Amino acid sequence: MNKAISHDRLQETPEAKARWFQSLSLTERMELLCQFTDMILDVNPKIIETKDAKPIAGRVRVLSKT
């Protein structure tokens, strides 16, 4: 595995991002979730008042080009 740091967005594949996220501990994942939630609420505090959100029936499948 290449341990070098790259700043090329073309190398940021969904698979690479998933591997990075899976490498985090549960505590780190939950901290990120809290940070994302805080950021969203800072940008749009009225989002919690939204009533039109509906659950998705069935499963969610992530597709990628191979």
PDB file of N, CA, C, O and CB in Angstrom:
ATOM      1  N   MET A   1       0.854  -1.186   0.000  1.00  0.00           N
ATOM      2  CA  MET A   1       0.000   0.000   0.000  1.00  0.00           C
ATOM      3  C   MET A   1       0.891   1.237   0.000  1.00  0.00           C
ATOM      4  O   MET A   1       1.906   1.279   0.696  1.00  0.00           O
ATOM      5  CB  MET A   1      -0.967   0.005   1.232  1.00  0.00           C
ATOM      6  N   ASN A   2       0.516   2.225  -0.768  1.00  0.00           N
ATOM      7  CA  ASN A   2       1.271   3.467  -0.873  1.00  0.00           C
ATOM      8  C   ASN A   2       0.979   4.337   0.348  1.00  0.00           C
ATOM      9  O   ASN A   2      -0.170   4.706   0.592  1.00  0.00           O
ATOM     10  CB  ASN A   2       0.921   4.221  -2.187  1.00  0.00           C
ATOM     11  N   LYS A   3       2.021   4.665   1.115  1.00  0.00           N
ATOM     12  CA  LYS A   3       1.859   5.458   2.332  1.00  0.00           C
ATOM     13  C   LYS A   3       2.070   6.945   2.096  1.00  0.00           C
ATOM     14  O   LYS A   3       2.037   7.727   3.047  1.00  0.00           O
ATOM     15  CB  LYS A   3       2.818   4.978   3.389  1.00  0.00           C
ATOM     16  N   ALA A   4       2.287   7.357   0.843  1.00  0.00           N
ATOM     17  CA  ALA A   4       2.522   8.753   0.530  1.00  0.00           C
ATOM     18  C   ALA A   4       1.224   9.551   0.625  1.00  0.00           C
ATOM     19  O   ALA A   4       0.132   9.007   0.461  1.00  0.00           O
ATOM     20  CB  ALA A   4       3.135   8.891  -0.865  1.00  0.00           C
ATOM     21  N   ILE A   5       1.359  10.829   0.889  1.00  0.00           N
ATOM     22  CA  ILE A   5       0.208  11.727   0.949  1.00  0.00           C
ATOM     23  C   ILE A   5      -0.004  12.326  -0.430  1.00  0.00           C
ATOM     24  O   ILE A   5       0.936  12.808  -1.062  1.00  0.00           O
ATOM     25  CB  ILE A   5       0.412  12.845   2.019  1.00  0.00           C
ATOM     26  N   SER A   6      -1.253  12.291  -0.891  1.00  0.00           N
ATOM     27  CA  SER A   6      -1.594  12.857  -2.187  1.00  0.00           C
ATOM     28  C   SER A   6      -2.625  13.953  -1.978  1.00  0.00           C
ATOM     29  O   SER A   6      -3.482  13.855  -1.101  1.00  0.00           O
ATOM     30  CB  SER A   6      -2.127  11.766  -3.157  1.00  0.00           C
ATOM     31  N   HIS A   7      -2.535  14.985  -2.782  1.00  0.00           N
ATOM     32  CA  HIS A   7      -3.510  16.073  -2.720  1.00  0.00           C
ATOM     33  C   HIS A   7      -4.352  16.116  -3.997  1.00  0.00           C
ATOM     34  O   HIS A   7      -4.960  17.137  -4.317  1.00  0.00           O
ATOM     35  CB  HIS A   7      -2.797  17.423  -2.503  1.00  0.00           C
ATOM     36  N   ASP A   8      -4.380  15.004  -4.716  1.00  0.00           N
ATOM     37  CA  ASP A   8      -5.114  14.901  -5.972  1.00  0.00           C
ATOM     38  C   ASP A   8      -6.511  14.357  -5.698  1.00  0.00           C
ATOM     39  O   ASP A   8      -6.657  13.219  -5.252  1.00  0.00           O
ATOM     40  CB  ASP A   8      -4.360  13.996  -6.982  1.00  0.00           C
ATOM     41  N   ARG A   9      -7.532  15.155  -5.960  1.00  0.00           N
ATOM     42  CA  ARG A   9      -8.909  14.720  -5.695  1.00  0.00           C
ATOM     43  C   ARG A   9      -9.320  13.520  -6.553  1.00  0.00           C
ATOM     44  O   ARG A   9     -10.236  12.785  -6.183  1.00  0.00           O
ATOM     45  CB  ARG A   9      -9.872  15.873  -5.940  1.00  0.00           C
ATOM     46  N   LEU A  10      -8.658  13.315  -7.685  1.00  0.00           N
ATOM     47  CA  LEU A  10      -8.983  12.174  -8.536  1.00  0.00           C
ATOM     48  C   LEU A  10      -8.640  10.851  -7.862  1.00  0.00           C
ATOM     49  O   LEU A  10      -9.178   9.808  -8.233  1.00  0.00           O
ATOM     50  CB  LEU A  10      -8.249  12.284  -9.863  1.00  0.00           C
ATOM     51  N   GLN A  11      -7.748  10.888  -6.874  1.00  0.00           N
ATOM     52  CA  GLN A  11      -7.371   9.678  -6.152  1.00  0.00           C
ATOM     53  C   GLN A  11      -8.287   9.413  -4.956  1.00  0.00           C
ATOM     54  O   GLN A  11      -8.131   8.397  -4.277  1.00  0.00           O
ATOM     55  CB  GLN A  11      -5.931   9.783  -5.684  1.00  0.00           C
ATOM     56  N   GLU A  12      -9.222  10.295  -4.693  1.00  0.00           N
ATOM     57  CA  GLU A  12     -10.141  10.133  -3.568  1.00  0.00           C
ATOM     58  C   GLU A  12     -11.368   9.342  -4.008  1.00  0.00           C
ATOM     59  O   GLU A  12     -12.454   9.903  -4.155  1.00  0.00           O
ATOM     60  CB  GLU A  12     -10.558  11.509  -2.998  1.00  0.00           C
ATOM     61  N   THR A  13     -11.196   8.067  -4.213  1.00  0.00           N
ATOM     62  CA  THR A  13     -12.299   7.223  -4.644  1.00  0.00           C
ATOM     63  C   THR A  13     -13.221   6.916  -3.464  1.00  0.00           C
ATOM     64  O   THR A  13     -12.791   6.984  -2.312  1.00  0.00           O
ATOM     65  CB  THR A  13     -11.771   5.920  -5.270  1.00  0.00           C
ATOM     66  N   PRO A  14     -14.467   6.584  -3.734  1.00  0.00           N
ATOM     67  CA  PRO A  14     -15.363   6.187  -2.640  1.00  0.00           C
ATOM     68  C   PRO A  14     -14.808   4.993  -1.855  1.00  0.00           C
ATOM     69  O   PRO A  14     -14.982   4.909  -0.639  1.00  0.00           O
ATOM     70  CB  PRO A  14     -16.751   5.844  -3.195  1.00  0.00           C
ATOM     71  N   GLU A  15     -14.145   4.079  -2.552  1.00  0.00           N
ATOM     72  CA  GLU A  15     -13.581   2.914  -1.881  1.00  0.00           C
ATOM     73  C   GLU A  15     -12.469   3.321  -0.920  1.00  0.00           C
ATOM     74  O   GLU A  15     -12.376   2.794   0.189  1.00  0.00           O
ATOM     75  CB  GLU A  15     -13.049   1.912  -2.909  1.00  0.00           C
ATOM     76  N   ALA A  16     -11.626   4.262  -1.348  1.00  0.00           N
ATOM     77  CA  ALA A  16     -10.544   4.747  -0.486  1.00  0.00           C
ATOM     78  C   ALA A  16     -11.109   5.465   0.739  1.00  0.00           C
ATOM     79  O   ALA A  16     -10.598   5.315   1.849  1.00  0.00           O
ATOM     80  CB  ALA A  16      -9.610   5.690  -1.271  1.00  0.00           C
ATOM     81  N   LYS A  17     -12.151   6.233   0.529  1.00  0.00           N
ATOM     82  CA  LYS A  17     -12.784   6.924   1.647  1.00  0.00           C
ATOM     83  C   LYS A  17     -13.410   5.924   2.615  1.00  0.00           C
ATOM     84  O   LYS A  17     -13.333   6.102   3.831  1.00  0.00           O
ATOM     85  CB  LYS A  17     -13.847   7.907   1.138  1.00  0.00           C
ATOM     86  N   ALA A  18     -14.028   4.875   2.078  1.00  0.00           N
ATOM     87  CA  ALA A  18     -14.620   3.842   2.932  1.00  0.00           C
ATOM     88  C   ALA A  18     -13.547   3.138   3.752  1.00  0.00           C
ATOM     89  O   ALA A  18     -13.743   2.879   4.940  1.00  0.00           O
ATOM     90  CB  ALA A  18     -15.394   2.820   2.085  1.00  0.00           C
ATOM     91  N   ARG A  19     -12.407   2.824   3.121  1.00  0.00           N
ATOM     92  CA  ARG A  19     -11.311   2.177   3.860  1.00  0.00           C
ATOM     93  C   ARG A  19     -10.808   3.080   4.977  1.00  0.00           C
ATOM     94  O   ARG A  19     -10.531   2.613   6.082  1.00  0.00           O
ATOM     95  CB  ARG A  19     -10.149   1.818   2.908  1.00  0.00           C
ATOM     96  N   TRP A  20     -10.690   4.382   4.687  1.00  0.00           N
ATOM     97  CA  TRP A  20     -10.248   5.318   5.715  1.00  0.00           C
ATOM     98  C   TRP A  20     -11.245   5.346   6.869  1.00  0.00           C
ATOM     99  O   TRP A  20     -10.847   5.280   8.032  1.00  0.00           O
ATOM    100  CB  TRP A  20     -10.071   6.729   5.124  1.00  0.00           C
ATOM    101  N   PHE A  21     -12.533   5.442   6.559  1.00  0.00           N
ATOM    102  CA  PHE A  21     -13.553   5.510   7.601  1.00  0.00           C
ATOM    103  C   PHE A  21     -13.559   4.234   8.433  1.00  0.00           C
ATOM    104  O   PHE A  21     -13.698   4.288   9.655  1.00  0.00           O
ATOM    105  CB  PHE A  21     -14.938   5.749   6.985  1.00  0.00           C
ATOM    106  N   GLN A  22     -13.408   3.081   7.775  1.00  0.00           N
ATOM    107  CA  GLN A  22     -13.390   1.807   8.496  1.00  0.00           C
ATOM    108  C   GLN A  22     -12.160   1.672   9.382  1.00  0.00           C
ATOM    109  O   GLN A  22     -12.169   0.893  10.336  1.00  0.00           O
ATOM    110  CB  GLN A  22     -13.444   0.648   7.513  1.00  0.00           C
ATOM    111  N   SER A  23     -11.102   2.420   9.080  1.00  0.00           N
ATOM    112  CA  SER A  23      -9.893   2.350   9.899  1.00  0.00           C
ATOM    113  C   SER A  23     -10.043   3.121  11.213  1.00  0.00           C
ATOM    114  O   SER A  23      -9.214   2.971  12.110  1.00  0.00           O
ATOM    115  CB  SER A  23      -8.705   2.890   9.116  1.00  0.00           C
ATOM    116  N   LEU A  24     -11.090   3.944  11.337  1.00  0.00           N
ATOM    117  CA  LEU A  24     -11.315   4.723  12.548  1.00  0.00           C
ATOM    118  C   LEU A  24     -11.929   3.857  13.634  1.00  0.00           C
ATOM    119  O   LEU A  24     -12.632   2.887  13.349  1.00  0.00           O
ATOM    120  CB  LEU A  24     -12.215   5.925  12.256  1.00  0.00           C
ATOM    121  N   SER A  25     -11.659   4.212  14.866  1.00  0.00           N
ATOM    122  CA  SER A  25     -12.296   3.513  15.987  1.00  0.00           C
ATOM    123  C   SER A  25     -13.752   3.977  16.097  1.00  0.00           C
ATOM    124  O   SER A  25     -14.144   4.971  15.485  1.00  0.00           O
ATOM    125  CB  SER A  25     -11.523   3.775  17.331  1.00  0.00           C
ATOM    126  N   LEU A  26     -14.532   3.257  16.871  1.00  0.00           N
ATOM    127  CA  LEU A  26     -15.935   3.631  17.062  1.00  0.00           C
ATOM    128  C   LEU A  26     -16.031   5.031  17.671  1.00  0.00           C
ATOM    129  O   LEU A  26     -16.896   5.818  17.287  1.00  0.00           O
ATOM    130  CB  LEU A  26     -16.657   2.598  17.965  1.00  0.00           C
ATOM    131  N   THR A  27     -15.153   5.339  18.607  1.00  0.00           N
ATOM    132  CA  THR A  27     -15.148   6.666  19.226  1.00  0.00           C
ATOM    133  C   THR A  27     -14.859   7.747  18.197  1.00  0.00           C
ATOM    134  O   THR A  27     -15.508   8.793  18.202  1.00  0.00           O
ATOM    135  CB  THR A  27     -14.115   6.729  20.355  1.00  0.00           C
ATOM    136  N   GLU A  28     -13.895   7.512  17.315  1.00  0.00           N
ATOM    137  CA  GLU A  28     -13.572   8.492  16.276  1.00  0.00           C
ATOM    138  C   GLU A  28     -14.718   8.656  15.288  1.00  0.00           C
ATOM    139  O   GLU A  28     -14.992   9.767  14.835  1.00  0.00           O
ATOM    140  CB  GLU A  28     -12.303   8.080  15.534  1.00  0.00           C
ATOM    141  N   ARG A  29     -15.386   7.562  14.954  1.00  0.00           N
ATOM    142  CA  ARG A  29     -16.535   7.646  14.032  1.00  0.00           C
ATOM    143  C   ARG A  29     -17.663   8.462  14.645  1.00  0.00           C
ATOM    144  O   ARG A  29     -18.281   9.285  13.970  1.00  0.00           O
ATOM    145  CB  ARG A  29     -17.046   6.236  13.668  1.00  0.00           C
ATOM    146  N   MET A  30     -17.931   8.231  15.930  1.00  0.00           N
ATOM    147  CA  MET A  30     -19.008   8.961  16.596  1.00  0.00           C
ATOM    148  C   MET A  30     -18.658  10.443  16.738  1.00  0.00           C
ATOM    149  O   MET A  30     -19.537  11.300  16.636  1.00  0.00           O
ATOM    150  CB  MET A  30     -19.293   8.349  17.977  1.00  0.00           C
ATOM    151  N   GLU A  31     -17.384  10.746  16.972  1.00  0.00           N
ATOM    152  CA  GLU A  31     -16.947  12.138  17.052  1.00  0.00           C
ATOM    153  C   GLU A  31     -17.169  12.835  15.707  1.00  0.00           C
ATOM    154  O   GLU A  31     -17.625  13.978  15.669  1.00  0.00           O
ATOM    155  CB  GLU A  31     -15.455  12.220  17.466  1.00  0.00           C
ATOM    156  N   LEU A  32     -16.852  12.155  14.613  1.00  0.00           N
ATOM    157  CA  LEU A  32     -17.103  12.723  13.281  1.00  0.00           C
ATOM    158  C   LEU A  32     -18.591  12.963  13.059  1.00  0.00           C
ATOM    159  O   LEU A  32     -18.984  14.003  12.531  1.00  0.00           O
ATOM    160  CB  LEU A  32     -16.554  11.795  12.188  1.00  0.00           C
ATOM    161  N   LEU A  33     -19.420  11.998  13.463  1.00  0.00           N
ATOM    162  CA  LEU A  33     -20.870  12.153  13.312  1.00  0.00           C
ATOM    163  C   LEU A  33     -21.346  13.396  14.066  1.00  0.00           C
ATOM    164  O   LEU A  33     -22.147  14.171  13.543  1.00  0.00           O
ATOM    165  CB  LEU A  33     -21.614  10.891  13.826  1.00  0.00           C
ATOM    166  N   CYS A  34     -20.858  13.587  15.284  1.00  0.00           N
ATOM    167  CA  CYS A  34     -21.242  14.768  16.066  1.00  0.00           C
ATOM    168  C   CYS A  34     -20.752  16.050  15.406  1.00  0.00           C
ATOM    169  O   CYS A  34     -21.469  17.051  15.386  1.00  0.00           O
ATOM    170  CB  CYS A  34     -20.687  14.670  17.491  1.00  0.00           C
ATOM    171  N   GLN A  35     -19.542  16.027  14.869  1.00  0.00           N
ATOM    172  CA  GLN A  35     -19.017  17.218  14.188  1.00  0.00           C
ATOM    173  C   GLN A  35     -19.825  17.550  12.942  1.00  0.00           C
ATOM    174  O   GLN A  35     -20.128  18.717  12.692  1.00  0.00           O
ATOM    175  CB  GLN A  35     -17.548  17.012  13.813  1.00  0.00           C
ATOM    176  N   PHE A  36     -20.176  16.532  12.159  1.00  0.00           N
ATOM    177  CA  PHE A  36     -20.997  16.759  10.963  1.00  0.00           C
ATOM    178  C   PHE A  36     -22.374  17.298  11.344  1.00  0.00           C
ATOM    179  O   PHE A  36     -22.892  18.208  10.696  1.00  0.00           O
ATOM    180  CB  PHE A  36     -21.145  15.454  10.155  1.00  0.00           C
ATOM    181  N   THR A  37     -22.963  16.732  12.396  1.00  0.00           N
ATOM    182  CA  THR A  37     -24.274  17.189  12.845  1.00  0.00           C
ATOM    183  C   THR A  37     -24.212  18.642  13.296  1.00  0.00           C
ATOM    184  O   THR A  37     -25.077  19.442  12.941  1.00  0.00           O
ATOM    185  CB  THR A  37     -24.794  16.303  13.983  1.00  0.00           C
ATOM    186  N   ASP A  38     -23.191  18.986  14.079  1.00  0.00           N
ATOM    187  CA  ASP A  38     -23.027  20.371  14.527  1.00  0.00           C
ATOM    188  C   ASP A  38     -22.851  21.320  13.342  1.00  0.00           C
ATOM    189  O   ASP A  38     -23.423  22.410  13.324  1.00  0.00           O
ATOM    190  CB  ASP A  38     -21.824  20.486  15.474  1.00  0.00           C
ATOM    191  N   MET A  39     -22.057  20.901  12.353  1.00  0.00           N
ATOM    192  CA  MET A  39     -21.822  21.737  11.185  1.00  0.00           C
ATOM    193  C   MET A  39     -23.124  21.970  10.413  1.00  0.00           C
ATOM    194  O   MET A  39     -23.416  23.096  10.008  1.00  0.00           O
ATOM    195  CB  MET A  39     -20.767  21.094  10.273  1.00  0.00           C
ATOM    196  N   ILE A  40     -23.898  20.914  10.211  1.00  0.00           N
ATOM    197  CA  ILE A  40     -25.164  21.035   9.482  1.00  0.00           C
ATOM    198  C   ILE A  40     -26.123  21.955  10.226  1.00  0.00           C
ATOM    199  O   ILE A  40     -26.791  22.788   9.613  1.00  0.00           O
ATOM    200  CB  ILE A  40     -25.808  19.650   9.276  1.00  0.00           C
ATOM    201  N   LEU A  41     -26.193  21.805  11.547  1.00  0.00           N
ATOM    202  CA  LEU A  41     -27.090  22.652  12.334  1.00  0.00           C
ATOM    203  C   LEU A  41     -26.617  24.106  12.365  1.00  0.00           C
ATOM    204  O   LEU A  41     -27.439  25.019  12.436  1.00  0.00           O
ATOM    205  CB  LEU A  41     -27.205  22.115  13.756  1.00  0.00           C
ATOM    206  N   ASP A  42     -25.300  24.330  12.313  1.00  0.00           N
ATOM    207  CA  ASP A  42     -24.786  25.699  12.247  1.00  0.00           C
ATOM    208  C   ASP A  42     -25.161  26.360  10.925  1.00  0.00           C
ATOM    209  O   ASP A  42     -25.512  27.540  10.896  1.00  0.00           O
ATOM    210  CB  ASP A  42     -23.262  25.708  12.427  1.00  0.00           C
ATOM    211  N   VAL A  43     -25.089  25.605   9.837  1.00  0.00           N
ATOM    212  CA  VAL A  43     -25.390  26.147   8.519  1.00  0.00           C
ATOM    213  C   VAL A  43     -26.896  26.333   8.336  1.00  0.00           C
ATOM    214  O   VAL A  43     -27.338  27.329   7.763  1.00  0.00           O
ATOM    215  CB  VAL A  43     -24.831  25.229   7.426  1.00  0.00           C
ATOM    216  N   ASN A  44     -27.677  25.375   8.824  1.00  0.00           N
ATOM    217  CA  ASN A  44     -29.123  25.418   8.616  1.00  0.00           C
ATOM    218  C   ASN A  44     -29.840  24.937   9.883  1.00  0.00           C
ATOM    219  O   ASN A  44     -30.221  23.769   9.958  1.00  0.00           O
ATOM    220  CB  ASN A  44     -29.530  24.548   7.389  1.00  0.00           C
ATOM    221  N   PRO A  45     -30.031  25.808  10.875  1.00  0.00           N
ATOM    222  CA  PRO A  45     -30.642  25.382  12.135  1.00  0.00           C
ATOM    223  C   PRO A  45     -32.091  24.918  11.991  1.00  0.00           C
ATOM    224  O   PRO A  45     -32.593  24.179  12.838  1.00  0.00           O
ATOM    225  CB  PRO A  45     -30.582  26.506  13.122  1.00  0.00           C
ATOM    226  N   LYS A  46     -32.755  25.343  10.934  1.00  0.00           N
ATOM    227  CA  LYS A  46     -34.156  24.964  10.755  1.00  0.00           C
ATOM    228  C   LYS A  46     -34.319  23.555  10.183  1.00  0.00           C
ATOM    229  O   LYS A  46     -35.440  23.088   9.985  1.00  0.00           O
ATOM    230  CB  LYS A  46     -34.842  25.961   9.848  1.00  0.00           C
ATOM    231  N   ILE A  47     -33.209  22.887   9.921  1.00  0.00           N
ATOM    232  CA  ILE A  47     -33.292  21.559   9.322  1.00  0.00           C
ATOM    233  C   ILE A  47     -34.021  20.569  10.236  1.00  0.00           C
ATOM    234  O   ILE A  47     -34.637  19.619   9.754  1.00  0.00           O
ATOM    235  CB  ILE A  47     -31.891  21.040   9.004  1.00  0.00           C
ATOM    236  N   ILE A  48     -33.952  20.787  11.532  1.00  0.00           N
ATOM    237  CA  ILE A  48     -34.628  19.870  12.460  1.00  0.00           C
ATOM    238  C   ILE A  48     -36.140  20.053  12.432  1.00  0.00           C
ATOM    239  O   ILE A  48     -36.881  19.203  12.927  1.00  0.00           O
ATOM    240  CB  ILE A  48     -34.109  20.079  13.882  1.00  0.00           C
ATOM    241  N   GLU A  49     -36.598  21.166  11.852  1.00  0.00           N
ATOM    242  CA  GLU A  49     -38.032  21.409  11.741  1.00  0.00           C
ATOM    243  C   GLU A  49     -38.622  20.810  10.469  1.00  0.00           C
ATOM    244  O   GLU A  49     -39.839  20.840  10.282  1.00  0.00           O
ATOM    245  CB  GLU A  49     -38.309  22.897  11.782  1.00  0.00           C
ATOM    246  N   THR A  50     -37.791  20.275   9.602  1.00  0.00           N
ATOM    247  CA  THR A  50     -38.252  19.735   8.327  1.00  0.00           C
ATOM    248  C   THR A  50     -39.160  18.536   8.571  1.00  0.00           C
ATOM    249  O   THR A  50     -38.797  17.595   9.277  1.00  0.00           O
ATOM    250  CB  THR A  50     -37.054  19.337   7.434  1.00  0.00           C
ATOM    251  N   LYS A  51     -40.329  18.589   7.981  1.00  0.00           N
ATOM    252  CA  LYS A  51     -41.312  17.527   8.190  1.00  0.00           C
ATOM    253  C   LYS A  51     -41.465  16.592   6.998  1.00  0.00           C
ATOM    254  O   LYS A  51     -42.177  15.592   7.093  1.00  0.00           O
ATOM    255  CB  LYS A  51     -42.639  18.131   8.514  1.00  0.00           C
ATOM    256  N   ASP A  52     -40.807  16.896   5.867  1.00  0.00           N
ATOM    257  CA  ASP A  52     -41.036  16.105   4.666  1.00  0.00           C
ATOM    258  C   ASP A  52     -40.043  14.955   4.481  1.00  0.00           C
ATOM    259  O   ASP A  52     -40.054  14.296   3.441  1.00  0.00           O
ATOM    260  CB  ASP A  52     -40.984  16.997   3.473  1.00  0.00           C
ATOM    261  N   ALA A  53     -39.207  14.713   5.450  1.00  0.00           N
ATOM    262  CA  ALA A  53     -38.271  13.594   5.333  1.00  0.00           C
ATOM    263  C   ALA A  53     -39.033  12.282   5.482  1.00  0.00           C
ATOM    264  O   ALA A  53     -39.841  12.118   6.396  1.00  0.00           O
ATOM    265  CB  ALA A  53     -37.141  13.696   6.398  1.00  0.00           C
ATOM    266  N   LYS A  54     -38.764  11.362   4.579  1.00  0.00           N
ATOM    267  CA  LYS A  54     -39.453  10.069   4.594  1.00  0.00           C
ATOM    268  C   LYS A  54     -38.407   8.957   4.597  1.00  0.00           C
ATOM    269  O   LYS A  54     -37.381   9.066   3.926  1.00  0.00           O
ATOM    270  CB  LYS A  54     -40.417   9.926   3.367  1.00  0.00           C
ATOM    271  N   PRO A  55     -38.663   7.893   5.347  1.00  0.00           N
ATOM    272  CA  PRO A  55     -37.708   6.787   5.348  1.00  0.00           C
ATOM    273  C   PRO A  55     -37.705   6.080   3.997  1.00  0.00           C
ATOM    274  O   PRO A  55     -38.709   6.074   3.284  1.00  0.00           O
ATOM    275  CB  PRO A  55     -38.039   5.788   6.471  1.00  0.00           C
ATOM    276  N   ILE A  56     -36.576   5.492   3.658  1.00  0.00           N
ATOM    277  CA  ILE A  56     -36.439   4.751   2.412  1.00  0.00           C
ATOM    278  C   ILE A  56     -36.821   3.301   2.668  1.00  0.00           C
ATOM    279  O   ILE A  56     -36.296   2.661   3.579  1.00  0.00           O
ATOM    280  CB  ILE A  56     -34.991   4.857   1.847  1.00  0.00           C
ATOM    281  N   ALA A  57     -37.730   2.795   1.865  1.00  0.00           N
ATOM    282  CA  ALA A  57     -38.131   1.397   2.012  1.00  0.00           C
ATOM    283  C   ALA A  57     -37.044   0.496   1.439  1.00  0.00           C
ATOM    284  O   ALA A  57     -36.464   0.805   0.398  1.00  0.00           O
ATOM    285  CB  ALA A  57     -39.490   1.130   1.310  1.00  0.00           C
ATOM    286  N   GLY A  58     -36.770  -0.596   2.102  1.00  0.00           N
ATOM    287  CA  GLY A  58     -35.783  -1.544   1.595  1.00  0.00           C
ATOM    288  C   GLY A  58     -34.365  -1.148   1.947  1.00  0.00           C
ATOM    289  O   GLY A  58     -34.121  -0.466   2.942  1.00  0.00           O
ATOM    290  N   ARG A  59     -33.439  -1.584   1.118  1.00  0.00           N
ATOM    291  CA  ARG A  59     -32.023  -1.347   1.374  1.00  0.00           C
ATOM    292  C   ARG A  59     -31.486  -0.225   0.502  1.00  0.00           C
ATOM    293  O   ARG A  59     -32.081   0.136  -0.513  1.00  0.00           O
ATOM    294  CB  ARG A  59     -31.221  -2.618   1.140  1.00  0.00           C
ATOM    295  N   VAL A  60     -30.365   0.311   0.913  1.00  0.00           N
ATOM    296  CA  VAL A  60     -29.659   1.308   0.122  1.00  0.00           C
ATOM    297  C   VAL A  60     -28.431   0.618  -0.456  1.00  0.00           C
ATOM    298  O   VAL A  60     -27.643   0.024   0.280  1.00  0.00           O
ATOM    299  CB  VAL A  60     -29.269   2.575   0.982  1.00  0.00           C
ATOM    300  N   ARG A  61     -28.270   0.697  -1.761  1.00  0.00           N
ATOM    301  CA  ARG A  61     -27.133   0.067  -2.415  1.00  0.00           C
ATOM    302  C   ARG A  61     -26.226   1.137  -2.998  1.00  0.00           C
ATOM    303  O   ARG A  61     -26.682   2.035  -3.705  1.00  0.00           O
ATOM    304  CB  ARG A  61     -27.600  -0.908  -3.513  1.00  0.00           C
ATOM    305  N   VAL A  62     -24.933   1.035  -2.695  1.00  0.00           N
ATOM    306  CA  VAL A  62     -23.953   1.973  -3.213  1.00  0.00           C
ATOM    307  C   VAL A  62     -23.320   1.346  -4.444  1.00  0.00           C
ATOM    308  O   VAL A  62     -22.767   0.248  -4.378  1.00  0.00           O
ATOM    309  CB  VAL A  62     -22.877   2.333  -2.138  1.00  0.00           C
ATOM    310  N   LEU A  63     -23.405   2.047  -5.566  1.00  0.00           N
ATOM    311  CA  LEU A  63     -22.857   1.552  -6.816  1.00  0.00           C
ATOM    312  C   LEU A  63     -21.610   2.338  -7.181  1.00  0.00           C
ATOM    313  O   LEU A  63     -21.507   3.533  -6.903  1.00  0.00           O
ATOM    314  CB  LEU A  63     -23.899   1.639  -7.940  1.00  0.00           C
ATOM    315  N   SER A  64     -20.676   1.660  -7.798  1.00  0.00           N
ATOM    316  CA  SER A  64     -19.478   2.347  -8.287  1.00  0.00           C
ATOM    317  C   SER A  64     -19.035   1.717  -9.578  1.00  0.00           C
ATOM    318  O   SER A  64     -19.295   0.542  -9.835  1.00  0.00           O
ATOM    319  CB  SER A  64     -18.341   2.302  -7.250  1.00  0.00           C
ATOM    320  N   LYS A  65     -18.357   2.511 -10.398  1.00  0.00           N
ATOM    321  CA  LYS A  65     -17.818   1.986 -11.656  1.00  0.00           C
ATOM    322  C   LYS A  65     -16.594   1.141 -11.343  1.00  0.00           C
ATOM    323  O   LYS A  65     -15.803   1.486 -10.466  1.00  0.00           O
ATOM    324  CB  LYS A  65     -17.459   3.140 -12.649  1.00  0.00           C
ATOM    325  N   THR A  66     -16.440   0.040 -12.058  1.00  0.00           N
ATOM    326  CA  THR A  66     -15.251  -0.804 -11.837  1.00  0.00           C
ATOM    327  C   THR A  66     -14.420  -0.862 -13.075  1.00  0.00           C
ATOM    328  O   THR A  66     -13.380  -1.521 -13.090  1.00  0.00           O
ATOM    329  CB  THR A  66     -15.641  -2.217 -11.410  1.00  0.00           C
TER     330      THR A  66
END
